[in-house]
């Protein structure tokens, strides 16, 4: 670039800046005049209902932030609880270590709680793998070992893999996913920043219920049958409906 070209470019930039300054000043004067006019006009006041909705929106935002802070604090307590639970399980299994019959029959649940997930593990005290029952051929439509006794009206089977999971949907796009998983593996449940989380006991099986974003997730552990029973549903359903689905899953 020659010196002349450089000077012309700087001149164009300076000229444009001067033009924009004039526009900005003119726009500013118009806005100031409009503001004074609105202040003098009672009919231009923000309606009370709109003002109330704005304040409610601000309150919801800060309430959400406070809930996140509370959940982070609760996470520390839950991690401590996981350590205490682990120690309790260790003491429980050690107390009966001398009893061969008891050791062979003892199965326990171990929870590992982190900031992002809760991990379920079914532990057999002597380290042996439990052989799950077999019901033979495909006598039941979705799972060998379970019957689904109730679903809300309008839900129909849409996808799945036999004896692993079944997906049900309705015409409005709501969905229900049911898993039946062997206790041989661990299962991770997303519990990072949930809307709600609670412990549940359904059909005598302990577990948790998590609501987060746009879905509900309930998982319980059937120690007698060495199984995880896992039900997820879109938020078109209620927590009570999702629990009712879980209550009506019959393990054979």
Backbone bond lengths (Angstrom), bond angles and torsions (degrees), N, CA, C in turn:
res aa  C-N    CA-C-N  psi(-1)  N-CA   C-N-CA  omega(-1)  CA-C   N-CA-C  phi
1 X - - - 1.458 - - 1.533 109.40 -
2 X 1.343 115.21 130.89 1.461 119.35 179.65 1.527 109.63 -77.84
3 X 1.326 114.94 167.18 1.463 119.76 179.32 1.532 110.72 -62.37
4 X 1.343 115.88 -36.53 1.471 119.56 179.69 1.530 110.34 -65.18
5 X 1.343 115.85 -44.90 1.459 119.75 179.91 1.530 111.16 -62.15
6 X 1.335 116.36 -40.42 1.464 120.12 179.01 1.517 111.29 -62.31
7 X 1.361 116.28 -43.93 1.460 120.48 -179.67 1.527 111.52 -65.63
8 X 1.351 116.10 -39.34 1.463 119.33 177.78 1.534 111.29 -63.36
9 X 1.338 115.83 -40.40 1.467 119.93 179.51 1.530 110.48 -64.20
10 X 1.340 116.38 -43.07 1.464 119.49 178.61 1.526 110.79 -65.32
11 X 1.363 116.06 -36.35 1.464 119.92 177.86 1.532 110.37 -63.83
12 X 1.347 116.58 -44.62 1.473 120.28 178.90 1.529 110.90 -59.76
13 X 1.348 116.37 -43.25 1.469 120.04 -179.69 1.526 110.69 -63.67
14 X 1.350 115.91 -43.92 1.466 119.78 -179.28 1.526 111.09 -65.96
15 X 1.337 116.32 -40.58 1.464 120.67 179.96 1.531 110.70 -64.15
16 X 1.324 116.04 -42.62 1.472 120.62 178.61 1.523 110.76 -63.32
17 X 1.353 116.49 -41.30 1.464 120.66 178.74 1.522 111.02 -62.38
18 X 1.343 117.21 -39.88 1.468 120.65 178.65 1.529 110.94 -65.53
19 X 1.349 116.17 -41.80 1.457 119.44 177.94 1.526 111.30 -61.28
20 X 1.360 116.13 -45.08 1.464 120.60 -178.98 1.524 111.43 -65.85
21 X 1.343 116.79 -33.90 1.458 119.41 177.61 1.525 110.10 -62.62
22 X 1.364 115.54 -41.95 1.447 119.38 178.02 1.518 112.08 -62.59
23 X 1.338 115.92 -43.48 1.472 120.62 178.64 1.523 110.21 -62.24
24 X 1.345 115.38 -44.69 1.460 119.65 -178.69 1.520 111.17 -62.22
25 X 1.302 116.73 -42.47 1.470 119.88 179.41 1.532 110.71 -63.18
26 X 1.329 115.73 -43.00 1.462 119.82 -179.40 1.527 110.84 -64.22
27 X 1.348 115.92 -44.89 1.464 120.43 178.76 1.521 110.11 -62.69
28 X 1.339 116.45 -40.73 1.461 120.36 179.96 1.513 111.78 -61.60
29 X 1.351 117.19 -42.30 1.464 121.16 179.18 1.531 110.69 -63.43
30 X 1.331 116.14 -40.02 1.467 119.73 179.36 1.527 111.31 -65.70
31 X 1.339 116.24 -40.76 1.460 119.85 -179.67 1.529 111.25 -67.84
32 X 1.340 116.85 -39.03 1.463 120.28 177.52 1.522 110.18 -62.20
33 X 1.340 116.12 -43.36 1.466 120.42 179.19 1.527 110.77 -64.19
34 X 1.322 116.74 -40.47 1.466 120.84 178.89 1.523 110.42 -64.84
35 X 1.314 117.06 -40.94 1.462 121.32 179.83 1.528 110.61 -62.81
36 X 1.343 117.05 -42.47 1.466 120.88 179.14 1.522 110.53 -65.38
37 X 1.324 116.33 -37.79 1.449 120.15 179.67 1.538 110.64 -66.14
38 X 1.343 116.51 -42.45 1.466 120.38 -179.67 1.529 111.25 -66.63
39 X 1.328 116.17 -36.63 1.459 119.31 179.39 1.523 111.67 -65.55
40 X 1.347 116.54 -30.99 1.463 120.89 -179.39 1.526 112.66 -86.67
41 X 1.330 117.02 -4.82 1.468 121.46 -176.41 1.534 109.51 -108.78
42 X 1.343 119.56 107.07 1.477 121.45 -179.27 1.518 113.20 -59.92
43 X 1.330 117.91 -29.90 1.456 121.07 -178.48 1.522 112.33 -70.50
44 X 1.329 117.19 -15.63 1.463 120.67 -178.93 1.527 112.33 -88.50
45 X 1.326 117.47 -0.36 1.471 120.65 -179.20 1.520 110.21 -63.96
46 X 1.335 116.08 147.01 1.470 121.42 178.16 1.523 108.50 -66.42
47 X 1.337 118.93 126.67 1.469 120.37 179.43 1.524 111.32 -56.47
48 X 1.312 115.23 145.71 1.473 119.84 -177.95 1.521 111.45 -60.15
49 X 1.347 117.09 -36.72 1.465 120.14 -178.87 1.527 111.14 -64.77
50 X 1.360 115.75 -40.04 1.465 119.44 178.51 1.521 110.47 -66.55
51 X 1.338 115.70 -43.48 1.455 120.21 178.47 1.522 110.79 -59.77
52 X 1.337 116.30 -40.80 1.467 120.86 179.74 1.520 111.02 -64.17
53 X 1.361 116.57 -42.87 1.469 119.81 179.45 1.519 111.09 -64.35
54 X 1.325 116.86 -38.17 1.469 120.06 178.38 1.525 110.69 -62.92
55 X 1.332 116.26 -44.24 1.465 119.95 178.94 1.525 111.32 -64.14
56 X 1.350 116.23 -38.61 1.464 119.31 178.22 1.522 111.04 -64.42
57 X 1.338 116.39 -39.15 1.466 120.23 177.80 1.528 110.91 -62.03
58 X 1.339 116.03 -43.76 1.469 120.20 177.94 1.520 110.34 -62.45
59 X 1.341 116.55 -43.23 1.474 120.45 179.48 1.518 111.35 -61.49
60 X 1.372 116.43 -41.92 1.467 119.24 179.84 1.514 111.14 -63.06
61 X 1.338 115.84 -39.66 1.463 119.30 -179.95 1.516 110.97 -60.77
62 X 1.346 116.11 -49.05 1.457 118.72 -178.05 1.520 111.93 -70.52
63 X 1.344 117.11 -30.01 1.463 119.50 175.81 1.515 110.46 -65.08
64 X 1.365 115.98 -38.81 1.463 120.02 178.11 1.514 110.68 -64.02
65 X 1.335 116.39 -41.25 1.469 119.70 178.16 1.524 110.99 -63.90
66 X 1.336 116.51 -41.05 1.461 119.55 178.95 1.523 110.80 -65.01
67 X 1.361 115.98 -36.67 1.460 118.61 178.96 1.520 111.02 -65.39
68 X 1.344 116.32 -38.92 1.464 119.15 178.32 1.524 110.83 -63.56
69 X 1.355 115.47 -40.68 1.467 118.74 177.76 1.523 110.03 -62.95
70 X 1.346 115.40 -42.41 1.465 119.36 179.46 1.512 112.29 -63.26
71 X 1.352 116.23 -38.57 1.461 119.40 179.49 1.523 111.47 -67.02
72 X 1.351 115.90 -36.45 1.465 117.69 177.43 1.519 110.75 -64.11
73 X 1.348 116.31 -39.77 1.458 119.70 176.83 1.531 110.42 -66.10
74 X 1.337 115.33 -41.03 1.463 118.75 179.69 1.521 111.09 -64.24
75 X 1.342 116.17 -32.16 1.464 119.32 179.31 1.516 112.07 -59.20
76 X 1.353 116.32 -38.17 1.455 119.57 178.04 1.526 110.73 -63.01
77 X 1.345 115.43 -41.68 1.467 119.51 178.96 1.523 110.41 -64.87
78 X 1.346 116.78 -41.01 1.463 120.08 -179.36 1.520 111.82 -65.56
79 X 1.356 116.53 -37.02 1.460 118.23 177.89 1.519 110.68 -64.70
80 X 1.346 116.32 -38.55 1.454 119.67 176.58 1.521 110.12 -64.90
81 X 1.350 115.87 -39.94 1.461 119.61 178.61 1.516 111.07 -62.40
82 X 1.334 116.94 -35.80 1.464 120.14 178.69 1.517 110.92 -63.63
83 X 1.339 116.78 -40.01 1.458 120.39 177.86 1.519 110.14 -63.59
84 X 1.349 116.19 -45.46 1.462 119.98 179.25 1.520 110.54 -61.69
85 X 1.351 116.35 -41.29 1.455 119.97 179.53 1.523 110.93 -63.09
86 X 1.327 115.76 -41.81 1.464 119.45 179.19 1.518 111.80 -62.04
87 X 1.341 116.25 -41.24 1.465 120.00 178.10 1.524 110.15 -64.46
88 X 1.347 116.44 -40.72 1.459 120.12 -179.61 1.522 111.31 -61.66
89 X 1.358 115.72 -43.07 1.464 119.31 178.86 1.520 110.60 -63.66
90 X 1.341 116.37 -40.55 1.457 120.30 179.38 1.520 111.03 -61.72
91 X 1.334 117.48 -45.03 1.463 121.16 178.89 1.517 110.72 -64.17
92 X 1.334 116.58 -38.00 1.453 120.81 -178.77 1.527 111.04 -62.56
93 X 1.354 115.68 -46.76 1.458 118.81 -178.24 1.529 111.36 -71.82
94 X 1.349 117.26 -34.48 1.458 120.26 -179.23 1.518 111.47 -68.78
95 X 1.336 117.89 -34.36 1.456 121.29 -176.34 1.520 111.92 -62.94
96 X 1.346 116.29 -27.55 1.456 120.08 -177.44 1.530 111.61 -111.95
97 X 1.322 116.73 20.46 1.460 120.27 -175.94 1.516 112.48 -64.27
98 X 1.340 117.91 -25.62 1.467 120.64 -177.63 1.516 112.19 -82.14
99 X 1.327 117.80 -11.55 1.458 120.23 -178.47 1.518 109.35 -97.19
100 X 1.340 116.66 108.02 1.470 121.38 -175.98 1.515 111.22 -65.06
101 X 1.344 116.92 -42.71 1.460 119.83 -178.21 1.515 111.06 -64.54
102 X 1.345 114.87 -43.36 1.464 118.20 -179.20 1.514 110.86 -66.92
103 X 1.348 117.30 -40.24 1.451 120.99 -178.01 1.515 111.06 -63.38
104 X 1.320 117.24 -35.46 1.460 120.85 -178.85 1.512 111.64 -69.97
105 X 1.350 116.54 -25.69 1.458 119.35 -174.70 1.526 113.31 -99.92
106 X 1.332 117.72 -8.99 1.455 120.13 -172.13 1.528 112.23 -83.30
107 X 1.330 115.95 126.65 1.458 122.77 173.55 1.518 106.34 -126.54
108 X 1.318 118.08 138.14 1.452 119.84 179.07 1.524 111.15 -135.73
109 X 1.326 114.56 161.81 1.465 122.43 -178.81 1.515 109.24 -103.37
110 X 1.333 116.17 131.11 1.461 121.90 178.15 1.522 108.52 -117.84
111 X 1.339 116.95 129.21 1.457 122.07 176.99 1.519 109.80 -109.84
112 X 1.325 115.90 135.50 1.464 121.82 171.60 1.519 107.14 -118.48
113 X 1.334 117.39 119.18 1.462 122.08 -174.47 1.520 109.55 -111.41
114 X 1.341 116.46 124.89 1.457 122.24 177.72 1.520 108.74 -123.52
115 X 1.334 116.06 -177.77 1.468 120.20 178.42 1.521 112.18 -67.92
116 X 1.318 117.58 -24.17 1.461 120.96 -172.45 1.527 113.57 -108.83
117 X 1.320 119.15 -27.00 1.458 120.44 -175.57 1.524 110.85 -155.22
118 X 1.337 113.91 164.35 1.459 121.86 170.96 1.520 107.38 -115.74
119 X 1.315 116.42 126.54 1.464 121.12 -177.00 1.524 109.82 -104.24
120 X 1.331 115.74 131.17 1.457 122.70 176.70 1.529 108.87 -102.42
121 X 1.318 116.20 134.36 1.459 121.87 174.17 1.519 108.86 -135.72
122 X 1.322 116.35 130.04 1.465 120.88 173.04 1.521 106.97 -97.43
123 X 1.323 116.49 115.71 1.461 121.42 -176.65 1.514 111.00 -106.48
124 X 1.330 115.01 133.87 1.462 120.44 172.35 1.519 106.94 -97.07
125 X 1.312 117.25 131.38 1.469 121.07 -167.03 1.514 114.01 -61.22
126 X 1.329 118.14 -31.44 1.463 118.03 -179.23 1.528 112.81 -100.27
127 X 1.365 115.45 11.01 1.460 120.21 174.28 1.505 114.68 81.71
128 X 1.341 118.69 1.53 1.459 120.68 -178.86 1.524 110.01 -83.82
129 X 1.303 115.56 151.51 1.462 120.84 176.78 1.514 109.64 -84.51
130 X 1.323 116.24 134.00 1.453 120.88 177.12 1.519 109.26 -83.08
131 X 1.301 116.71 132.41 1.453 121.10 177.09 1.525 109.26 -84.04
132 X 1.324 116.58 119.68 1.460 119.61 179.28 1.521 110.17 -74.69
133 X 1.334 114.37 156.82 1.448 120.35 -177.36 1.525 110.56 -72.28
134 X 1.296 115.76 156.31 1.455 120.91 174.86 1.518 108.52 -121.59
135 X 1.309 116.60 136.85 1.452 120.27 -178.72 1.524 110.79 -105.23
136 X 1.318 116.82 4.87 1.456 119.89 176.48 1.511 112.30 94.46
137 X 1.320 116.00 -135.63 1.456 121.34 -174.45 1.528 111.32 -74.79
138 X 1.320 115.56 -177.09 1.463 121.47 -177.47 1.531 109.89 -77.63
139 X 1.349 114.44 71.37 1.456 119.16 -178.49 1.515 112.14 -79.16
140 X 1.332 117.68 -16.07 1.460 122.42 -177.31 1.528 108.56 -122.83
141 X 1.320 117.63 148.56 1.477 119.54 -167.15 1.529 115.67 -67.24
142 X 1.341 119.24 -29.51 1.461 119.44 -172.56 1.527 113.31 -120.11
143 X 1.322 117.18 -37.00 1.463 121.72 -177.26 1.530 109.61 -137.79
144 X 1.331 116.42 144.70 1.450 119.98 175.39 1.524 111.50 -64.41
145 X 1.327 115.81 -37.55 1.456 119.57 -168.50 1.512 113.78 -107.53
146 X 1.320 118.18 8.32 1.465 118.45 -175.48 1.524 111.47 -146.79
147 X 1.312 114.47 148.42 1.454 122.27 171.98 1.523 108.61 -118.66
148 X 1.330 116.48 137.19 1.466 121.81 177.79 1.518 107.10 -94.52
149 X 1.324 115.58 108.42 1.455 120.08 -171.33 1.510 115.46 -85.37
150 X 1.347 117.49 -19.98 1.469 118.81 -177.59 1.517 110.77 -153.87
151 X 1.339 115.00 137.39 1.464 123.57 169.27 1.522 107.39 -137.82
152 X 1.327 118.57 151.86 1.466 119.75 176.46 1.528 110.72 -60.29
153 X 1.318 116.11 154.42 1.465 121.13 -179.76 1.529 110.79 -58.13
154 X 1.321 115.71 141.81 1.456 121.34 174.48 1.518 114.71 94.60
155 X 1.319 118.73 -8.81 1.458 120.57 -178.99 1.528 110.38 -90.24
156 X 1.340 114.38 132.82 1.452 120.81 179.61 1.528 109.87 -130.54
157 X 1.321 115.74 151.31 1.470 121.45 178.83 1.525 110.03 -62.29
158 X 1.342 117.06 131.41 1.465 120.10 -179.14 1.522 113.02 -125.27
159 X 1.335 118.28 -22.45 1.465 120.05 -178.42 1.522 108.17 -167.58
160 X 1.333 114.78 167.25 1.460 118.53 176.58 1.513 112.00 156.68
161 X 1.318 115.07 178.10 1.460 122.95 174.92 1.509 107.03 -133.04
162 X 1.322 116.49 124.23 1.451 120.33 -170.90 1.526 111.59 -55.08
163 X 1.321 114.74 132.95 1.461 124.83 177.08 1.528 112.46 67.81
164 X 1.355 117.58 14.06 1.459 120.25 174.47 1.525 111.35 -124.85
165 X 1.345 117.22 -56.88 1.457 118.74 178.83 1.522 109.72 -153.56
166 X 1.333 114.41 159.17 1.465 121.32 176.85 1.522 108.29 -139.30
167 X 1.343 115.76 133.77 1.459 122.35 179.72 1.524 108.84 -111.97
168 X 1.333 115.76 131.50 1.455 121.81 178.62 1.531 108.40 -123.06
169 X 1.337 116.75 140.98 1.457 121.47 -179.52 1.531 110.07 -137.64
170 X 1.337 115.24 158.69 1.464 119.44 172.27 1.521 110.01 -117.43
171 X 1.313 116.55 -179.77 1.468 120.55 -174.52 1.524 112.49 -68.39
172 X 1.325 117.95 -21.54 1.471 121.21 179.99 1.526 112.60 -84.92
173 X 1.335 117.61 -1.53 1.459 120.40 179.11 1.517 114.20 91.80
174 X 1.328 117.80 0.76 1.465 120.03 175.13 1.527 108.89 -69.97
175 X 1.325 117.44 152.85 1.461 120.38 -175.38 1.525 111.43 -141.21
176 X 1.333 114.53 156.24 1.463 123.51 175.24 1.525 107.08 -135.56
177 X 1.326 117.53 130.08 1.467 122.05 178.62 1.523 108.26 -120.65
178 X 1.334 116.35 128.13 1.462 121.68 -179.63 1.524 108.82 -121.40
179 X 1.332 115.80 125.11 1.461 122.62 175.76 1.519 109.12 -114.29
180 X 1.325 115.75 145.71 1.460 122.05 169.63 1.522 105.79 -127.93
181 X 1.349 116.67 113.82 1.455 120.45 -170.92 1.520 111.65 -123.95
182 X 1.317 115.63 139.30 1.459 121.04 179.10 1.512 110.97 -65.07
183 X 1.319 115.94 148.28 1.457 121.28 178.27 1.512 114.18 -75.18
184 X 1.336 117.69 1.72 1.473 120.19 179.97 1.525 111.69 -66.48
185 X 1.324 117.71 -28.00 1.474 121.41 -176.80 1.524 109.94 -111.35
186 X 1.323 115.56 163.90 1.459 120.62 174.24 1.528 109.16 -87.40
187 X 1.338 117.07 157.86 1.455 122.75 179.99 1.530 108.37 -128.32
188 X 1.340 116.50 130.38 1.465 121.95 177.47 1.522 109.98 -102.80
189 X 1.328 116.84 132.40 1.457 122.86 177.66 1.527 108.03 -114.62
190 X 1.329 116.54 128.89 1.462 121.68 -179.70 1.535 109.05 -69.02
191 X 1.329 116.86 110.47 1.470 121.61 178.14 1.534 110.89 -123.73
192 X 1.334 116.44 25.97 1.463 119.76 178.50 1.530 109.90 -81.39
193 X 1.332 116.97 120.70 1.469 123.16 178.90 1.532 112.54 49.10
194 X 1.330 118.40 56.42 1.471 119.33 179.26 1.515 110.87 -74.55
195 X 1.344 116.20 159.06 1.459 119.58 170.93 1.531 109.50 -70.16
196 X 1.351 115.76 -46.04 1.462 121.43 174.21 1.517 108.51 -144.15
197 X 1.322 115.99 155.38 1.461 121.43 173.33 1.522 107.52 -149.24
198 X 1.322 117.02 134.13 1.455 121.04 -179.58 1.526 110.08 -145.85
199 X 1.322 116.27 151.42 1.449 120.70 172.42 1.521 108.42 -81.59
200 X 1.324 116.45 145.18 1.465 121.17 -178.45 1.525 109.16 -134.74
201 X 1.315 114.94 155.55 1.459 122.48 170.00 1.510 106.74 -129.01
202 X 1.320 116.20 114.61 1.461 121.72 -177.11 1.520 108.69 -127.38
203 X 1.326 116.23 123.44 1.467 122.65 -176.43 1.529 111.55 54.78
204 X 1.325 115.67 34.13 1.458 120.24 178.98 1.511 114.61 81.73
205 X 1.331 117.62 1.22 1.463 122.01 -178.65 1.525 110.29 -103.10
206 X 1.343 116.42 132.37 1.455 121.46 179.80 1.532 110.49 -81.75
207 X 1.335 115.85 150.38 1.460 119.31 177.61 1.511 110.88 -176.34
208 X 1.341 115.51 -163.52 1.464 120.93 179.03 1.523 109.75 -134.69
209 X 1.335 114.89 155.26 1.467 122.61 174.78 1.520 107.13 -122.59
210 X 1.341 116.83 124.12 1.463 122.52 -177.13 1.522 108.61 -121.61
211 X 1.322 116.90 130.99 1.466 120.59 168.64 1.518 107.27 -113.58
212 X 1.331 114.87 133.14 1.463 119.06 -174.64 1.518 109.45 -156.56
213 X 1.339 116.05 134.42 1.467 120.88 177.82 1.527 110.06 55.10
214 X 1.329 117.75 -105.77 1.458 120.15 -175.51 1.530 112.18 -127.06
215 X 1.335 117.05 32.68 1.462 118.45 178.61 1.529 111.00 -150.56
216 X 1.341 114.34 165.30 1.462 123.50 176.50 1.526 107.39 -119.50
217 X 1.331 117.37 139.02 1.460 121.00 -177.72 1.524 108.83 -135.95
218 X 1.329 116.18 121.62 1.463 121.83 176.13 1.521 108.13 -123.20
219 X 1.318 116.31 131.64 1.459 120.86 174.25 1.523 107.93 -132.94
220 X 1.338 116.61 133.13 1.459 121.74 174.83 1.522 108.46 -126.66
221 X 1.327 115.35 160.64 1.459 121.08 -176.68 1.520 108.61 -118.45
222 X 1.327 115.67 118.71 1.462 122.28 177.32 1.530 107.81 -94.71
223 X 1.328 116.82 94.64 1.463 120.54 -176.54 1.522 111.22 -68.56
224 X 1.337 117.75 -32.76 1.467 120.36 -178.79 1.524 111.17 -63.16
225 X 1.330 116.13 -36.75 1.467 120.59 -178.14 1.521 113.06 -105.89
226 X 1.360 116.53 4.02 1.457 121.62 175.13 1.529 110.90 58.02
227 X 1.347 114.95 51.41 1.459 120.25 -174.59 1.529 110.99 -138.38
228 X 1.347 115.48 150.30 1.452 122.87 164.92 1.526 107.13 -99.79
229 X 1.328 116.68 131.19 1.460 121.41 175.06 1.524 106.65 -111.28
230 X 1.327 116.63 121.47 1.461 121.88 -166.38 1.523 109.35 -129.18
231 X 1.334 116.74 119.80 1.465 121.51 179.56 1.531 109.00 -126.50
232 X 1.337 116.52 125.68 1.467 122.22 173.78 1.525 108.57 -121.40
233 X 1.333 116.23 150.28 1.463 120.03 179.74 1.514 109.61 -150.01
234 X 1.336 115.83 151.10 1.465 120.27 175.32 1.521 109.08 -69.87
235 X 1.337 115.90 162.19 1.459 118.85 -175.54 1.523 113.19 -74.89
236 X 1.343 117.48 6.04 1.460 119.72 169.98 1.524 110.46 -67.15
237 X 1.351 115.84 -23.91 1.451 121.14 177.15 1.528 109.61 -93.89
238 X 1.320 116.22 162.80 1.457 121.07 175.25 1.525 109.31 -95.00
239 X 1.329 115.18 165.53 1.459 119.84 176.15 1.530 109.95 -62.29
240 X 1.336 117.07 -40.26 1.469 120.20 -179.92 1.529 111.37 -62.81
241 X 1.341 117.35 -39.53 1.461 119.69 177.70 1.524 110.83 -64.98
242 X 1.336 116.33 -41.03 1.464 119.93 179.77 1.528 110.53 -65.23
243 X 1.327 116.80 -39.83 1.472 120.11 176.28 1.529 110.68 -63.84
244 X 1.341 116.81 -37.95 1.465 120.00 179.45 1.527 111.01 -64.26
245 X 1.333 117.03 -37.80 1.472 119.84 175.34 1.518 109.63 -59.15
246 X 1.359 116.03 -47.58 1.463 120.54 179.57 1.529 111.13 -60.92
247 X 1.338 117.35 -41.98 1.461 120.91 -178.71 1.515 112.28 -61.74
248 X 1.336 116.47 -27.33 1.469 120.61 -175.19 1.520 113.31 -101.55
249 X 1.329 117.53 17.87 1.471 120.50 171.30 1.521 107.18 -91.31
250 X 1.307 116.61 113.80 1.460 122.62 -176.57 1.524 109.66 -96.64
251 X 1.328 116.08 118.84 1.468 120.66 176.88 1.523 108.62 -87.02
252 X 1.325 116.75 127.49 1.466 122.56 -174.15 1.530 111.78 -90.91
